[in-house]
Amino acid sequence: MSIKEEISRLLGDPTAEHKRLTEYCVGQLKQGRSLSEIVADPYVTNRLNPMQRCALVEEPEIVHAAQEESLDDLRSHLAELAGG
């Protein structure tokens, strides 16, 4: 399975944990933290593997809350971590 296929599968994960992580990221972005700092936060890294973090930053709520230019750099970095 390709990285894009795996991300598509994980995107929109209906679990409560995934929703809490999405809400956490949006809340942290609203407080002024960078997305790269947030996804490196132990609260996130202890709960998600690199592939799941790739999917997390694609969530519409997070994309809306973050600036697009910072997402491009983060996507590349996380894809490298995920082996792609």
N, C-alpha and C positions, 0 to 999 in steps of 0.2 A: 504494500500500500504506500502511495506517495505521501509526502508531507502535506500537500494540498488536500488530498483525500482524507487524511487523518484529521486535519484541522476542520474540514467541513463536517466530519462525523462528530467532532467534539463541540463545535460551535452550537450554541443554543442548548447546551446540556441542561436538562430540566431539574437536576438535583438541587436540593436546598443548599448544599455546600457551595456549588458553583454560583448560585445566585448571591450567597453571602460574599463570596470573593469578588464578584462583579460589583456589588454595592460598596465593598471595602475600597476597591480601586477607584471608583467614581468619587467616593467621599474624600479619599486622599488627594486625588487630582484637584478637587474643589478647594482643598486646603493649601494648594500650591506646590505639592510634591511633583517631581517629574515621574513619568510613567516607568522609565528605566529603573529609577530608584524603588518604585513601588513593587515591580515584579521581582526585584532582587531582595525584597523585604522577607525576613524569615517567616512571617505570617503566610506569605504566598508560597515561598520555596519549600516550606515544610508540608504543604498540602498538594502541590502540583509539580509534575515532572516538566522538563523543558517543552515537550510537545503540547502539553495541556496549557502551559503559559502562552505558547504561540496562539492557541485558540482563544484564550482569555482576552488577549489584546485586540482580537477581531470582533468582540462583542459590540453590538451597535451602541450600547450605552457608554462604553469606554471610548470607542472611536469618537463619539460625539463630544465627550468630555475632554479629550486630548487634542493637541494640535497635530495635524496630519504629518508635518515634517519630522516630528520626533518619533512618530510611529514607524516611518520607513527605516530609520536607523535601528530601532529596537527589533523589528521583524527580521532584519538581516542577522543581528546578533543571536536571537533566539533560534533561528533556523540553523545556524552553525552549531549551537549547543545541542539541538535535536538531531544532528547528524545529517543535515541536508544541505 
